[in-house]
Amino acid sequence: MLYAGKGLRANQVTGALTNNLRGDGWSEGSSALYGGAVYELHVSGLGTKQGISLYLTGIDEPPERLVDDSSPYPGDWSGARWMAYLAWNQGLPVWGENSGQDSAEKLLLSVLRMRANGFEGLMWAFESELYAGPSSGGYATIDEYEALIAAYSGLKILYLPLCLKSL
């Protein structure tokens, strides 16, 4: 099951109501409110859990300075912490991918969040960025990805993207 970002949290609903649903408040800055992206209800309502994994896009978002994964309040958590929490409560594995156009620093954050939250693995969102040269937009390189795999060899799984071509 693919989930983009954090989804909607209770504190966002409260924030939007406090703002009289004007659309310009802090909690209305994402499309989660208007899209009704209540991942908690969706995950808890799955009819079967067999063969299902939760999958988070943007494991590296938001930046560390904007979240507190050690907080007792889910509204403070990163999307990675939130998705892991939902998965744990339902006995499901969880996977993730970066948001794309990531630097080596954001690659490290992705790996650290994956490890801290018990993700089964990490997929790199855009293969062309992973294989780009160091001067190509400041993206993390395949060599930096390889170095992180070596440094965190205790991780269960790290996957490189596959290039599938039409036959």
C-alpha distance (Angstrom), angle and dihedral (degrees) to the residues before:
residue distance angle dihedral
M1 . . .
L2 3.80 . .
Y3 3.81 118.9 .
A4 3.78 125.9 -178.2
G5 3.79 115.6 -143.8
K6 3.78 125.1 -40.6
G7 3.76 100.2 -38.2
L8 3.79 120.0 -149.3
R9 3.80 121.6 -32.4
A10 3.79 129.6 -165.6
N11 3.81 92.0 -113.0
Q12 3.82 89.4 58.9
V13 3.79 91.8 55.9
T14 3.80 90.5 48.9
G15 3.81 90.6 47.6
A16 3.81 92.5 50.2
L17 3.81 92.3 48.4
T18 3.80 91.1 47.9
N19 3.81 86.4 53.3
N20 3.85 90.6 50.8
L21 3.83 89.3 -116.7
R22 3.82 90.8 -76.1
G23 3.80 91.3 150.1
D24 3.79 96.4 -127.3
G25 3.81 101.4 86.6
W26 3.80 128.7 108.0
S27 3.81 92.4 -103.5
E28 3.79 93.7 52.1
G29 3.79 95.0 57.0
S30 3.79 94.1 99.3
S31 3.77 131.0 55.2
A32 3.82 90.9 -121.2
L33 3.80 92.4 92.4
Y34 3.78 95.5 50.2
G35 3.80 93.6 39.0
G36 3.80 92.6 51.4
A37 3.80 90.2 -128.5
V38 3.81 95.9 175.7
Y39 3.79 97.7 162.3
E40 3.79 93.2 175.9
L41 3.81 92.0 63.0
H42 3.78 92.9 43.1
V43 3.81 94.5 50.7
S44 3.80 94.6 44.0
G45 3.81 90.0 49.0
L46 3.80 97.2 54.7
G47 3.79 109.0 131.8
T48 3.80 92.4 -144.6
K49 3.75 134.1 15.1
Q50 3.78 96.7 -165.2
G51 3.79 112.1 117.7
I52 3.82 92.9 0.9
S53 3.79 127.5 125.9
L54 3.78 127.4 177.3
Y55 3.80 113.6 -124.4
L56 3.79 124.2 -163.3
T57 3.78 124.1 -159.3
G58 3.79 114.8 -153.1
I59 3.81 100.2 30.9
D60 3.82 86.5 167.0
E61 3.81 94.3 56.8
P62 2.93 133.5 129.4
P63 3.81 104.8 26.9
E64 3.81 117.3 -105.0
R65 3.80 93.2 -106.2
L66 3.83 90.8 63.1
V67 3.82 98.6 52.7
D68 3.79 140.4 49.3
D69 3.78 111.4 -153.1
S70 3.81 90.7 -179.1
S71 3.81 92.4 58.0
P72 3.81 118.4 111.5
Y73 3.83 87.3 -134.7
P74 3.83 116.0 84.7
G75 3.80 90.8 -152.3
D76 3.80 88.0 69.3
W77 3.81 95.2 53.0
S78 3.78 130.9 100.2
G79 3.78 119.1 -110.8
A80 3.83 88.0 -105.0
R81 3.80 92.9 57.1
W82 3.81 92.1 44.3
M83 3.80 94.6 49.4
A84 3.82 91.0 46.7
Y85 3.80 89.4 51.6
L86 3.80 91.7 51.5
A87 3.81 91.0 47.1
W88 3.82 93.9 48.3
N89 3.80 91.8 50.4
Q90 3.80 90.4 55.3
G91 3.80 98.1 37.5
L92 3.81 92.5 -114.1
P93 3.80 130.4 140.0
V94 3.78 118.2 -118.4
W95 3.81 131.4 -146.4
G96 3.79 132.9 -179.6
E97 3.76 148.3 -169.8
N98 3.76 135.1 -154.9
S99 3.78 122.2 -103.2
G100 3.79 96.2 -115.5
Q101 3.80 133.8 -109.2
D102 3.78 88.2 59.0
S103 3.77 128.6 169.1
A104 3.80 123.3 -142.6
E105 3.82 87.4 -95.9
K106 3.81 92.1 57.0
L107 3.80 90.4 44.6
L108 3.80 88.4 56.2
L109 3.81 90.6 48.2
S110 3.82 89.3 52.0
V111 3.80 91.5 52.4
L112 3.81 93.3 44.8
R113 3.82 92.2 50.1
M114 3.77 90.5 46.4
R115 3.79 90.7 52.9
A116 3.81 96.3 41.8
N117 3.79 92.5 50.6
G118 3.79 100.3 42.4
F119 3.80 98.0 -113.0
E120 3.79 115.0 175.1
G121 3.78 92.3 -136.5
L122 3.78 149.8 -25.5
M123 3.78 127.0 -119.8
W124 3.79 122.3 -160.6
A125 3.80 107.6 -124.5
F126 3.79 101.8 -143.3
E127 3.79 120.3 28.9
S128 3.81 94.4 -162.3
E129 3.81 90.0 60.1
L130 3.78 92.9 48.4
Y131 3.79 91.7 54.5
A132 3.82 94.8 39.9
G133 3.78 118.6 115.3
P134 3.81 119.9 -101.2
S135 3.80 91.3 -101.2
S136 3.82 93.4 54.1
G137 3.79 102.8 103.7
G138 3.80 95.4 -47.6
Y139 3.80 93.3 -76.3
A140 3.76 121.6 161.3
T141 3.79 110.1 -99.4
I142 3.77 133.2 -131.5
D143 3.83 87.6 -108.0
E144 3.81 91.1 56.3
Y145 3.80 89.8 47.5
E146 3.80 89.8 50.6
A147 3.83 90.8 49.2
L148 3.81 90.6 53.4
I149 3.79 91.2 49.6
A150 3.81 88.9 53.1
A151 3.83 92.7 45.1
Y152 3.80 93.2 49.0
S153 3.78 98.5 37.1
G154 3.81 89.0 144.6
L155 3.79 89.5 73.5
K156 3.77 114.1 109.9
I157 3.79 97.9 -129.0
L158 3.80 138.9 -6.3
Y159 3.79 116.8 -177.8
L160 3.76 130.7 -161.4
P161 3.78 115.5 -145.8
L162 3.76 117.0 -96.4
C163 3.76 122.0 -132.1
L164 3.80 107.5 -135.6
K165 3.77 117.0 -169.8
S166 3.79 126.3 -165.1
L167 3.75 114.9 -107.0
